[in-house]
């Protein structure tokens, strides 16, 4: 392998890692948004009962 080939391998591996990390963070954000929405609805329904 030449130096430029190694560079491209590093770039590809880093791209895969950052893509995976970005996808993971996006999915966590969606789950957190759903939980926050459910919590808000729960609090609103609890306040109506009082």
mmCIF entry with sequence, helices, sheets and N, C-alpha, C, O atoms, coordinates in Angstrom:
data_MODEL
# 
_entry.id   MODEL 
# 
_entity.id                         1 
_entity.type                       polymer 
_entity.pdbx_number_of_molecules   1 
# 
_entity_poly.entity_id                      1 
_entity_poly.type                           'polypeptide(L)' 
_entity_poly.nstd_linkage                   no 
_entity_poly.nstd_monomer                   no 
_entity_poly.pdbx_seq_one_letter_code       
;(UNK)(UNK)(UNK)(UNK)(UNK)(UNK)(UNK)(UNK)(UNK)(UNK)(UNK)(UNK)(UNK)(UNK)(UNK)(UNK)
(UNK)(UNK)(UNK)(UNK)(UNK)(UNK)(UNK)(UNK)(UNK)(UNK)(UNK)(UNK)(UNK)(UNK)(UNK)(UNK)
(UNK)(UNK)(UNK)(UNK)(UNK)(UNK)(UNK)(UNK)(UNK)(UNK)(UNK)(UNK)(UNK)(UNK)(UNK)(UNK)
(UNK)(UNK)
;
_entity_poly.pdbx_seq_one_letter_code_can   XXXXXXXXXXXXXXXXXXXXXXXXXXXXXXXXXXXXXXXXXXXXXXXXXX 
_entity_poly.pdbx_strand_id                 A 
# 
loop_
_entity_poly_seq.entity_id 
_entity_poly_seq.num 
_entity_poly_seq.mon_id 
_entity_poly_seq.hetero 
1 1  UNK n 
1 2  UNK n 
1 3  UNK n 
1 4  UNK n 
1 5  UNK n 
1 6  UNK n 
1 7  UNK n 
1 8  UNK n 
1 9  UNK n 
1 10 UNK n 
1 11 UNK n 
1 12 UNK n 
1 13 UNK n 
1 14 UNK n 
1 15 UNK n 
1 16 UNK n 
1 17 UNK n 
1 18 UNK n 
1 19 UNK n 
1 20 UNK n 
1 21 UNK n 
1 22 UNK n 
1 23 UNK n 
1 24 UNK n 
1 25 UNK n 
1 26 UNK n 
1 27 UNK n 
1 28 UNK n 
1 29 UNK n 
1 30 UNK n 
1 31 UNK n 
1 32 UNK n 
1 33 UNK n 
1 34 UNK n 
1 35 UNK n 
1 36 UNK n 
1 37 UNK n 
1 38 UNK n 
1 39 UNK n 
1 40 UNK n 
1 41 UNK n 
1 42 UNK n 
1 43 UNK n 
1 44 UNK n 
1 45 UNK n 
1 46 UNK n 
1 47 UNK n 
1 48 UNK n 
1 49 UNK n 
1 50 UNK n 
# 
_struct_asym.id          A 
_struct_asym.entity_id   1 
# 
_struct_conf.conf_type_id            HELX_P 
_struct_conf.id                      HELX_P1 
_struct_conf.pdbx_PDB_helix_id       AA1 
_struct_conf.beg_label_comp_id       UNK 
_struct_conf.beg_label_asym_id       A 
_struct_conf.beg_label_seq_id        3 
_struct_conf.pdbx_beg_PDB_ins_code   ? 
_struct_conf.end_label_comp_id       UNK 
_struct_conf.end_label_asym_id       A 
_struct_conf.end_label_seq_id        49 
_struct_conf.pdbx_end_PDB_ins_code   ? 
_struct_conf.beg_auth_comp_id        UNK 
_struct_conf.beg_auth_asym_id        A 
_struct_conf.beg_auth_seq_id         3 
_struct_conf.end_auth_comp_id        UNK 
_struct_conf.end_auth_asym_id        A 
_struct_conf.end_auth_seq_id         49 
_struct_conf.pdbx_PDB_helix_class    1 
_struct_conf.details                 ? 
_struct_conf.pdbx_PDB_helix_length   47 
# 
_struct_conf_type.id          HELX_P 
_struct_conf_type.criteria    ? 
_struct_conf_type.reference   ? 
# 
loop_
_atom_site.group_PDB 
_atom_site.id 
_atom_site.type_symbol 
_atom_site.label_atom_id 
_atom_site.label_alt_id 
_atom_site.label_comp_id 
_atom_site.label_asym_id 
_atom_site.label_entity_id 
_atom_site.label_seq_id 
_atom_site.pdbx_PDB_ins_code 
_atom_site.Cartn_x 
_atom_site.Cartn_y 
_atom_site.Cartn_z 
_atom_site.occupancy 
_atom_site.B_iso_or_equiv 
_atom_site.pdbx_formal_charge 
_atom_site.auth_seq_id 
_atom_site.auth_comp_id 
_atom_site.auth_asym_id 
_atom_site.auth_atom_id 
_atom_site.pdbx_PDB_model_num 
ATOM 1   N N  . UNK A 1 1  ? 0.839   -1.196 0.000  1.00 0.00 ? 1  UNK A N  1 
ATOM 2   C CA . UNK A 1 1  ? 0.000   0.000  0.000  1.00 0.00 ? 1  UNK A CA 1 
ATOM 3   C C  . UNK A 1 1  ? 0.874   1.247  0.000  1.00 0.00 ? 1  UNK A C  1 
ATOM 4   O O  . UNK A 1 1  ? 1.859   1.348  0.732  1.00 0.00 ? 1  UNK A O  1 
ATOM 5   N N  . UNK A 1 2  ? 0.492   2.159  -0.820 1.00 0.00 ? 2  UNK A N  1 
ATOM 6   C CA . UNK A 1 2  ? 1.205   3.429  -0.839 1.00 0.00 ? 2  UNK A CA 1 
ATOM 7   C C  . UNK A 1 2  ? 0.609   4.347  0.218  1.00 0.00 ? 2  UNK A C  1 
ATOM 8   O O  . UNK A 1 2  ? -0.425  4.046  0.814  1.00 0.00 ? 2  UNK A O  1 
ATOM 9   N N  . UNK A 1 3  ? 1.271   5.459  0.435  1.00 0.00 ? 3  UNK A N  1 
ATOM 10  C CA . UNK A 1 3  ? 0.807   6.405  1.438  1.00 0.00 ? 3  UNK A CA 1 
ATOM 11  C C  . UNK A 1 3  ? -0.570  6.954  1.137  1.00 0.00 ? 3  UNK A C  1 
ATOM 12  O O  . UNK A 1 3  ? -1.373  7.146  2.050  1.00 0.00 ? 3  UNK A O  1 
ATOM 13  N N  . UNK A 1 4  ? -0.860  7.211  -0.140 1.00 0.00 ? 4  UNK A N  1 
ATOM 14  C CA . UNK A 1 4  ? -2.162  7.776  -0.496 1.00 0.00 ? 4  UNK A CA 1 
ATOM 15  C C  . UNK A 1 4  ? -3.276  6.749  -0.304 1.00 0.00 ? 4  UNK A C  1 
ATOM 16  O O  . UNK A 1 4  ? -4.404  7.112  0.030  1.00 0.00 ? 4  UNK A O  1 
ATOM 17  N N  . UNK A 1 5  ? -2.962  5.460  -0.515 1.00 0.00 ? 5  UNK A N  1 
ATOM 18  C CA . UNK A 1 5  ? -3.961  4.416  -0.280 1.00 0.00 ? 5  UNK A CA 1 
ATOM 19  C C  . UNK A 1 5  ? -4.322  4.331  1.194  1.00 0.00 ? 5  UNK A C  1 
ATOM 20  O O  . UNK A 1 5  ? -5.492  4.169  1.541  1.00 0.00 ? 5  UNK A O  1 
ATOM 21  N N  . UNK A 1 6  ? -3.328  4.440  2.057  1.00 0.00 ? 6  UNK A N  1 
ATOM 22  C CA . UNK A 1 6  ? -3.580  4.402  3.501  1.00 0.00 ? 6  UNK A CA 1 
ATOM 23  C C  . UNK A 1 6  ? -4.441  5.591  3.924  1.00 0.00 ? 6  UNK A C  1 
ATOM 24  O O  . UNK A 1 6  ? -5.323  5.469  4.774  1.00 0.00 ? 6  UNK A O  1 
ATOM 25  N N  . UNK A 1 7  ? -4.166  6.735  3.315  1.00 0.00 ? 7  UNK A N  1 
ATOM 26  C CA . UNK A 1 7  ? -4.937  7.933  3.628  1.00 0.00 ? 7  UNK A CA 1 
ATOM 27  C C  . UNK A 1 7  ? -6.411  7.725  3.296  1.00 0.00 ? 7  UNK A C  1 
ATOM 28  O O  . UNK A 1 7  ? -7.284  8.081  4.088  1.00 0.00 ? 7  UNK A O  1 
ATOM 29  N N  . UNK A 1 8  ? -6.688  7.153  2.133  1.00 0.00 ? 8  UNK A N  1 
ATOM 30  C CA . UNK A 1 8  ? -8.079  6.929  1.737  1.00 0.00 ? 8  UNK A CA 1 
ATOM 31  C C  . UNK A 1 8  ? -8.763  5.909  2.639  1.00 0.00 ? 8  UNK A C  1 
ATOM 32  O O  . UNK A 1 8  ? -9.956  6.032  2.916  1.00 0.00 ? 8  UNK A O  1 
ATOM 33  N N  . UNK A 1 9  ? -8.026  4.911  3.097  1.00 0.00 ? 9  UNK A N  1 
ATOM 34  C CA . UNK A 1 9  ? -8.593  3.932  4.024  1.00 0.00 ? 9  UNK A CA 1 
ATOM 35  C C  . UNK A 1 9  ? -8.970  4.621  5.327  1.00 0.00 ? 9  UNK A C  1 
ATOM 36  O O  . UNK A 1 9  ? -10.042 4.366  5.877  1.00 0.00 ? 9  UNK A O  1 
ATOM 37  N N  . UNK A 1 10 ? -8.103  5.487  5.821  1.00 0.00 ? 10 UNK A N  1 
ATOM 38  C CA . UNK A 1 10 ? -8.391  6.225  7.059  1.00 0.00 ? 10 UNK A CA 1 
ATOM 39  C C  . UNK A 1 10 ? -9.611  7.118  6.868  1.00 0.00 ? 10 UNK A C  1 
ATOM 40  O O  . UNK A 1 10 ? -10.471 7.182  7.746  1.00 0.00 ? 10 UNK A O  1 
ATOM 41  N N  . UNK A 1 11 ? -9.696  7.800  5.741  1.00 0.00 ? 11 UNK A N  1 
ATOM 42  C CA . UNK A 1 11 ? -10.841 8.679  5.466  1.00 0.00 ? 11 UNK A CA 1 
ATOM 43  C C  . UNK A 1 11 ? -12.131 7.866  5.408  1.00 0.00 ? 11 UNK A C  1 
ATOM 44  O O  . UNK A 1 11 ? -13.150 8.291  5.953  1.00 0.00 ? 11 UNK A O  1 
ATOM 45  N N  . UNK A 1 12 ? -12.101 6.718  4.766  1.00 0.00 ? 12 UNK A N  1 
ATOM 46  C CA . UNK A 1 12 ? -13.302 5.877  4.665  1.00 0.00 ? 12 UNK A CA 1 
ATOM 47  C C  . UNK A 1 12 ? -13.724 5.364  6.033  1.00 0.00 ? 12 UNK A C  1 
ATOM 48  O O  . UNK A 1 12 ? -14.909 5.388  6.367  1.00 0.00 ? 12 UNK A O  1 
ATOM 49  N N  . UNK A 1 13 ? -12.759 4.898  6.832  1.00 0.00 ? 13 UNK A N  1 
ATOM 50  C CA . UNK A 1 13 ? -13.085 4.391  8.170  1.00 0.00 ? 13 UNK A CA 1 
ATOM 51  C C  . UNK A 1 13 ? -13.658 5.506  9.038  1.00 0.00 ? 13 UNK A C  1 
ATOM 52  O O  . UNK A 1 13 ? -14.639 5.290  9.750  1.00 0.00 ? 13 UNK A O  1 
ATOM 53  N N  . UNK A 1 14 ? -13.061 6.696  8.990  1.00 0.00 ? 14 UNK A N  1 
ATOM 54  C CA . UNK A 1 14 ? -13.570 7.818  9.784  1.00 0.00 ? 14 UNK A CA 1 
ATOM 55  C C  . UNK A 1 14 ? -14.969 8.220  9.314  1.00 0.00 ? 14 UNK A C  1 
ATOM 56  O O  . UNK A 1 14 ? -15.821 8.572  10.130 1.00 0.00 ? 14 UNK A O  1 
ATOM 57  N N  . UNK A 1 15 ? -15.203 8.168  8.012  1.00 0.00 ? 15 UNK A N  1 
ATOM 58  C CA . UNK A 1 15 ? -16.536 8.490  7.491  1.00 0.00 ? 15 UNK A CA 1 
ATOM 59  C C  . UNK A 1 15 ? -17.575 7.501  8.002  1.00 0.00 ? 15 UNK A C  1 
ATOM 60  O O  . UNK A 1 15 ? -18.682 7.893  8.373  1.00 0.00 ? 15 UNK A O  1 
ATOM 61  N N  . UNK A 1 16 ? -17.223 6.232  8.022  1.00 0.00 ? 16 UNK A N  1 
ATOM 62  C CA . UNK A 1 16 ? -18.145 5.208  8.532  1.00 0.00 ? 16 UNK A CA 1 
ATOM 63  C C  . UNK A 1 16 ? -18.431 5.439  10.008 1.00 0.00 ? 16 UNK A C  1 
ATOM 64  O O  . UNK A 1 16 ? -19.578 5.342  10.444 1.00 0.00 ? 16 UNK A O  1 
ATOM 65  N N  . UNK A 1 17 ? -17.391 5.745  10.780 1.00 0.00 ? 17 UNK A N  1 
ATOM 66  C CA . UNK A 1 17 ? -17.573 5.980  12.221 1.00 0.00 ? 17 UNK A CA 1 
ATOM 67  C C  . UNK A 1 17 ? -18.471 7.189  12.458 1.00 0.00 ? 17 UNK A C  1 
ATOM 68  O O  . UNK A 1 17 ? -19.399 7.116  13.265 1.00 0.00 ? 17 UNK A O  1 
ATOM 69  N N  . UNK A 1 18 ? -18.210 8.303  11.766 1.00 0.00 ? 18 UNK A N  1 
ATOM 70  C CA . UNK A 1 18 ? -19.019 9.505  11.976 1.00 0.00 ? 18 UNK A CA 1 
ATOM 71  C C  . UNK A 1 18 ? -20.450 9.329  11.483 1.00 0.00 ? 18 UNK A C  1 
ATOM 72  O O  . UNK A 1 18 ? -21.380 9.871  12.080 1.00 0.00 ? 18 UNK A O  1 
ATOM 73  N N  . UNK A 1 19 ? -20.635 8.583  10.409 1.00 0.00 ? 19 UNK A N  1 
ATOM 74  C CA . UNK A 1 19 ? -21.989 8.306  9.928  1.00 0.00 ? 19 UNK A CA 1 
ATOM 75  C C  . UNK A 1 19 ? -22.756 7.476  10.949 1.00 0.00 ? 19 UNK A C  1 
ATOM 76  O O  . UNK A 1 19 ? -23.922 7.753  11.229 1.00 0.00 ? 19 UNK A O  1 
ATOM 77  N N  . UNK A 1 20 ? -22.109 6.470  11.498 1.00 0.00 ? 20 UNK A N  1 
ATOM 78  C CA . UNK A 1 20 ? -22.748 5.647  12.525 1.00 0.00 ? 20 UNK A CA 1 
ATOM 79  C C  . UNK A 1 20 ? -23.077 6.448  13.768 1.00 0.00 ? 20 UNK A C  1 
ATOM 80  O O  . UNK A 1 20 ? -24.158 6.304  14.339 1.00 0.00 ? 20 UNK A O  1 
ATOM 81  N N  . UNK A 1 21 ? -22.150 7.289  14.188 1.00 0.00 ? 21 UNK A N  1 
ATOM 82  C CA . UNK A 1 21 ? -22.374 8.122  15.369 1.00 0.00 ? 21 UNK A CA 1 
ATOM 83  C C  . UNK A 1 21 ? -23.515 9.110  15.135 1.00 0.00 ? 21 UNK A C  1 
ATOM 84  O O  . UNK A 1 21 ? -24.351 9.321  16.014 1.00 0.00 ? 21 UNK A O  1 
ATOM 85  N N  . UNK A 1 22 ? -23.544 9.709  13.957 1.00 0.00 ? 22 UNK A N  1 
ATOM 86  C CA . UNK A 1 22 ? -24.625 10.644 13.629 1.00 0.00 ? 22 UNK A CA 1 
ATOM 87  C C  . UNK A 1 22 ? -25.977 9.962  13.609 1.00 0.00 ? 22 UNK A C  1 
ATOM 88  O O  . UNK A 1 22 ? -26.962 10.509 14.104 1.00 0.00 ? 22 UNK A O  1 
ATOM 89  N N  . UNK A 1 23 ? -26.028 8.765  13.035 1.00 0.00 ? 23 UNK A N  1 
ATOM 90  C CA . UNK A 1 23 ? -27.279 8.003  13.007 1.00 0.00 ? 23 UNK A CA 1 
ATOM 91  C C  . UNK A 1 23 ? -27.728 7.657  14.416 1.00 0.00 ? 23 UNK A C  1 
ATOM 92  O O  . UNK A 1 23 ? -28.908 7.781  14.744 1.00 0.00 ? 23 UNK A O  1 
ATOM 93  N N  . UNK A 1 24 ? -26.792 7.225  15.246 1.00 0.00 ? 24 UNK A N  1 
ATOM 94  C CA . UNK A 1 24 ? -27.106 6.879  16.633 1.00 0.00 ? 24 UNK A CA 1 
ATOM 95  C C  . UNK A 1 24 ? -27.669 8.093  17.378 1.00 0.00 ? 24 UNK A C  1 
ATOM 96  O O  . UNK A 1 24 ? -28.680 7.985  18.072 1.00 0.00 ? 24 UNK A O  1 
ATOM 97  N N  . UNK A 1 25 ? -27.020 9.231  17.235 1.00 0.00 ? 25 UNK A N  1 
ATOM 98  C CA . UNK A 1 25 ? -27.495 10.440 17.919 1.00 0.00 ? 25 UNK A CA 1 
ATOM 99  C C  . UNK A 1 25 ? -28.864 10.872 17.404 1.00 0.00 ? 25 UNK A C  1 
ATOM 100 O O  . UNK A 1 25 ? -29.696 11.336 18.184 1.00 0.00 ? 25 UNK A O  1 
ATOM 101 N N  . UNK A 1 26 ? -29.107 10.728 16.111 1.00 0.00 ? 26 UNK A N  1 
ATOM 102 C CA . UNK A 1 26 ? -30.409 11.069 15.539 1.00 0.00 ? 26 UNK A CA 1 
ATOM 103 C C  . UNK A 1 26 ? -31.503 10.185 16.129 1.00 0.00 ? 26 UNK A C  1 
ATOM 104 O O  . UNK A 1 26 ? -32.574 10.673 16.487 1.00 0.00 ? 26 UNK A O  1 
ATOM 105 N N  . UNK A 1 27 ? -31.232 8.878  16.231 1.00 0.00 ? 27 UNK A N  1 
ATOM 106 C CA . UNK A 1 27 ? -32.229 7.958  16.779 1.00 0.00 ? 27 UNK A CA 1 
ATOM 107 C C  . UNK A 1 27 ? -32.480 8.228  18.261 1.00 0.00 ? 27 UNK A C  1 
ATOM 108 O O  . UNK A 1 27 ? -33.623 8.162  18.714 1.00 0.00 ? 27 UNK A O  1 
ATOM 109 N N  . UNK A 1 28 ? -31.437 8.529  19.014 1.00 0.00 ? 28 UNK A N  1 
ATOM 110 C CA . UNK A 1 28 ? -31.594 8.862  20.433 1.00 0.00 ? 28 UNK A CA 1 
ATOM 111 C C  . UNK A 1 28 ? -32.430 10.133 20.578 1.00 0.00 ? 28 UNK A C  1 
ATOM 112 O O  . UNK A 1 28 ? -33.275 10.220 21.468 1.00 0.00 ? 28 UNK A O  1 
ATOM 113 N N  . UNK A 1 29 ? -32.200 11.116 19.711 1.00 0.00 ? 29 UNK A N  1 
ATOM 114 C CA . UNK A 1 29 ? -32.964 12.362 19.762 1.00 0.00 ? 29 UNK A CA 1 
ATOM 115 C C  . UNK A 1 29 ? -34.442 12.107 19.499 1.00 0.00 ? 29 UNK A C  1 
ATOM 116 O O  . UNK A 1 29 ? -35.299 12.686 20.167 1.00 0.00 ? 29 UNK A O  1 
ATOM 117 N N  . UNK A 1 30 ? -34.749 11.245 18.530 1.00 0.00 ? 30 UNK A N  1 
ATOM 118 C CA . UNK A 1 30 ? -36.151 10.918 18.239 1.00 0.00 ? 30 UNK A CA 1 
ATOM 119 C C  . UNK A 1 30 ? -36.807 10.232 19.430 1.00 0.00 ? 30 UNK A C  1 
ATOM 120 O O  . UNK A 1 30 ? -37.937 10.560 19.791 1.00 0.00 ? 30 UNK A O  1 
ATOM 121 N N  . UNK A 1 31 ? -36.106 9.283  20.042 1.00 0.00 ? 31 UNK A N  1 
ATOM 122 C CA . UNK A 1 31 ? -36.670 8.583  21.198 1.00 0.00 ? 31 UNK A CA 1 
ATOM 123 C C  . UNK A 1 31 ? -36.900 9.550  22.352 1.00 0.00 ? 31 UNK A C  1 
ATOM 124 O O  . UNK A 1 31 ? -37.926 9.483  23.029 1.00 0.00 ? 31 UNK A O  1 
ATOM 125 N N  . UNK A 1 32 ? -35.949 10.444 22.575 1.00 0.00 ? 32 UNK A N  1 
ATOM 126 C CA . UNK A 1 32 ? -36.079 11.414 23.651 1.00 0.00 ? 32 UNK A CA 1 
ATOM 127 C C  . UNK A 1 32 ? -37.248 12.357 23.398 1.00 0.00 ? 32 UNK A C  1 
ATOM 128 O O  . UNK A 1 32 ? -37.968 12.718 24.329 1.00 0.00 ? 32 UNK A O  1 
ATOM 129 N N  . UNK A 1 33 ? -37.439 12.753 22.158 1.00 0.00 ? 33 UNK A N  1 
ATOM 130 C CA . UNK A 1 33 ? -38.571 13.625 21.820 1.00 0.00 ? 33 UNK A CA 1 
ATOM 131 C C  . UNK A 1 33 ? -39.899 12.936 22.110 1.00 0.00 ? 33 UNK A C  1 
ATOM 132 O O  . UNK A 1 33 ? -40.830 13.559 22.620 1.00 0.00 ? 33 UNK A O  1 
ATOM 133 N N  . UNK A 1 34 ? -39.984 11.649 21.784 1.00 0.00 ? 34 UNK A N  1 
ATOM 134 C CA . UNK A 1 34 ? -41.216 10.897 22.075 1.00 0.00 ? 34 UNK A CA 1 
ATOM 135 C C  . UNK A 1 34 ? -41.466 10.822 23.576 1.00 0.00 ? 34 UNK A C  1 
ATOM 136 O O  . UNK A 1 34 ? -42.598 10.994 24.028 1.00 0.00 ? 34 UNK A O  1 
ATOM 137 N N  . UNK A 1 35 ? -40.420 10.568 24.344 1.00 0.00 ? 35 UNK A N  1 
ATOM 138 C CA . UNK A 1 35 ? -40.568 10.474 25.797 1.00 0.00 ? 35 UNK A CA 1 
ATOM 139 C C  . UNK A 1 35 ? -41.000 11.820 26.367 1.00 0.00 ? 35 UNK A C  1 
ATOM 140 O O  . UNK A 1 35 ? -41.873 11.875 27.233 1.00 0.00 ? 35 UNK A O  1 
ATOM 141 N N  . UNK A 1 36 ? -40.391 12.913 25.884 1.00 0.00 ? 36 UNK A N  1 
ATOM 142 C CA . UNK A 1 36 ? -40.773 14.243 26.361 1.00 0.00 ? 36 UNK A CA 1 
ATOM 143 C C  . UNK A 1 36 ? -42.230 14.545 26.032 1.00 0.00 ? 36 UNK A C  1 
ATOM 144 O O  . UNK A 1 36 ? -42.936 15.141 26.845 1.00 0.00 ? 36 UNK A O  1 
ATOM 145 N N  . UNK A 1 37 ? -42.683 14.142 24.858 1.00 0.00 ? 37 UNK A N  1 
ATOM 146 C CA . UNK A 1 37 ? -44.072 14.374 24.464 1.00 0.00 ? 37 UNK A CA 1 
ATOM 147 C C  . UNK A 1 37 ? -45.017 13.601 25.377 1.00 0.00 ? 37 UNK A C  1 
ATOM 148 O O  . UNK A 1 37 ? -46.028 14.142 25.824 1.00 0.00 ? 37 UNK A O  1 
ATOM 149 N N  . UNK A 1 38 ? -44.696 12.339 25.656 1.00 0.00 ? 38 UNK A N  1 
ATOM 150 C CA . UNK A 1 38 ? -45.536 11.537 26.546 1.00 0.00 ? 38 UNK A CA 1 
ATOM 151 C C  . UNK A 1 38 ? -45.564 12.125 27.953 1.00 0.00 ? 38 UNK A C  1 
ATOM 152 O O  . UNK A 1 38 ? -46.611 12.139 28.600 1.00 0.00 ? 38 UNK A O  1 
ATOM 153 N N  . UNK A 1 39 ? -44.420 12.608 28.428 1.00 0.00 ? 39 UNK A N  1 
ATOM 154 C CA . UNK A 1 39 ? -44.354 13.204 29.757 1.00 0.00 ? 39 UNK A CA 1 
ATOM 155 C C  . UNK A 1 39 ? -45.206 14.467 29.818 1.00 0.00 ? 39 UNK A C  1 
ATOM 156 O O  . UNK A 1 39 ? -45.904 14.707 30.804 1.00 0.00 ? 39 UNK A O  1 
ATOM 157 N N  . UNK A 1 40 ? -45.145 15.273 28.757 1.00 0.00 ? 40 UNK A N  1 
ATOM 158 C CA . UNK A 1 40 ? -45.952 16.495 28.711 1.00 0.00 ? 40 UNK A CA 1 
ATOM 159 C C  . UNK A 1 40 ? -47.438 16.154 28.729 1.00 0.00 ? 40 UNK A C  1 
ATOM 160 O O  . UNK A 1 40 ? -48.213 16.785 29.448 1.00 0.00 ? 40 UNK A O  1 
ATOM 161 N N  . UNK A 1 41 ? -47.841 15.148 27.933 1.00 0.00 ? 41 UNK A N  1 
ATOM 162 C CA . UNK A 1 41 ? -49.246 14.733 27.911 1.00 0.00 ? 41 UNK A CA 1 
ATOM 163 C C  . UNK A 1 41 ? -49.671 14.186 29.271 1.00 0.00 ? 41 UNK A C  1 
ATOM 164 O O  . UNK A 1 41 ? -50.788 14.444 29.721 1.00 0.00 ? 41 UNK A O  1 
ATOM 165 N N  . UNK A 1 42 ? -48.798 13.440 29.921 1.00 0.00 ? 42 UNK A N  1 
ATOM 166 C CA . UNK A 1 42 ? -49.110 12.884 31.239 1.00 0.00 ? 42 UNK A CA 1 
ATOM 167 C C  . UNK A 1 42 ? -49.318 13.998 32.255 1.00 0.00 ? 42 UNK A C  1 
ATOM 168 O O  . UNK A 1 42 ? -50.260 13.960 33.046 1.00 0.00 ? 42 UNK A O  1 
ATOM 169 N N  . UNK A 1 43 ? -48.428 14.993 32.227 1.00 0.00 ? 43 UNK A N  1 
ATOM 170 C CA . UNK A 1 43 ? -48.556 16.103 33.177 1.00 0.00 ? 43 UNK A CA 1 
ATOM 171 C C  . UNK A 1 43 ? -49.823 16.907 32.923 1.00 0.00 ? 43 UNK A C  1 
ATOM 172 O O  . UNK A 1 43 ? -50.479 17.348 33.867 1.00 0.00 ? 43 UNK A O  1 
ATOM 173 N N  . UNK A 1 44 ? -50.174 17.103 31.646 1.00 0.00 ? 44 UNK A N  1 
ATOM 174 C CA . UNK A 1 44 ? -51.389 17.849 31.325 1.00 0.00 ? 44 UNK A CA 1 
ATOM 175 C C  . UNK A 1 44 ? -52.632 17.094 31.779 1.00 0.00 ? 44 UNK A C  1 
ATOM 176 O O  . UNK A 1 44 ? -53.571 17.698 32.297 1.00 0.00 ? 44 UNK A O  1 
ATOM 177 N N  . UNK A 1 45 ? -52.641 15.785 31.589 1.00 0.00 ? 45 UNK A N  1 
ATOM 178 C CA . UNK A 1 45 ? -53.806 15.005 32.012 1.00 0.00 ? 45 UNK A CA 1 
ATOM 179 C C  . UNK A 1 45 ? -53.889 14.943 33.532 1.00 0.00 ? 45 UNK A C  1 
ATOM 180 O O  . UNK A 1 45 ? -54.984 14.884 34.092 1.00 0.00 ? 45 UNK A O  1 
ATOM 181 N N  . UNK A 1 46 ? -52.746 14.956 34.199 1.00 0.00 ? 46 UNK A N  1 
ATOM 182 C CA . UNK A 1 46 ? -52.731 14.933 35.658 1.00 0.00 ? 46 UNK A CA 1 
ATOM 183 C C  . UNK A 1 46 ? -53.263 16.256 36.211 1.00 0.00 ? 46 UNK A C  1 
ATOM 184 O O  . UNK A 1 46 ? -53.970 16.269 37.219 1.00 0.00 ? 46 UNK A O  1 
ATOM 185 N N  . UNK A 1 47 ? -52.925 17.367 35.554 1.00 0.00 ? 47 UNK A N  1 
ATOM 186 C CA . UNK A 1 47 ? -53.401 18.675 36.000 1.00 0.00 ? 47 UNK A CA 1 
ATOM 187 C C  . UNK A 1 47 ? -54.895 18.842 35.759 1.00 0.00 ? 47 UNK A C  1 
ATOM 188 O O  . UNK A 1 47 ? -55.553 19.567 36.505 1.00 0.00 ? 47 UNK A O  1 
ATOM 189 N N  . UNK A 1 48 ? -55.449 18.193 34.742 1.00 0.00 ? 48 UNK A N  1 
ATOM 190 C CA . UNK A 1 48 ? -56.883 18.277 34.482 1.00 0.00 ? 48 UNK A CA 1 
ATOM 191 C C  . UNK A 1 48 ? -57.681 17.577 35.568 1.00 0.00 ? 48 UNK A C  1 
ATOM 192 O O  . UNK A 1 48 ? -58.805 17.977 35.873 1.00 0.00 ? 48 UNK A O  1 
ATOM 193 N N  . UNK A 1 49 ? -57.108 16.536 36.152 1.00 0.00 ? 49 UNK A N  1 
ATOM 194 C CA . UNK A 1 49 ? -57.803 15.775 37.183 1.00 0.00 ? 49 UNK A CA 1 
ATOM 195 C C  . UNK A 1 49 ? -57.936 16.551 38.481 1.00 0.00 ? 49 UNK A C  1 
ATOM 196 O O  . UNK A 1 49 ? -58.822 16.258 39.284 1.00 0.00 ? 49 UNK A O  1 
ATOM 197 N N  . UNK A 1 50 ? -57.084 17.525 38.701 1.00 0.00 ? 50 UNK A N  1 
ATOM 198 C CA . UNK A 1 50 ? -57.105 18.263 39.976 1.00 0.00 ? 50 UNK A CA 1 
ATOM 199 C C  . UNK A 1 50 ? -58.230 19.247 40.032 1.00 0.00 ? 50 UNK A C  1 
ATOM 200 O O  . UNK A 1 50 ? -58.389 19.947 41.032 1.00 0.00 ? 50 UNK A O  1 
# 
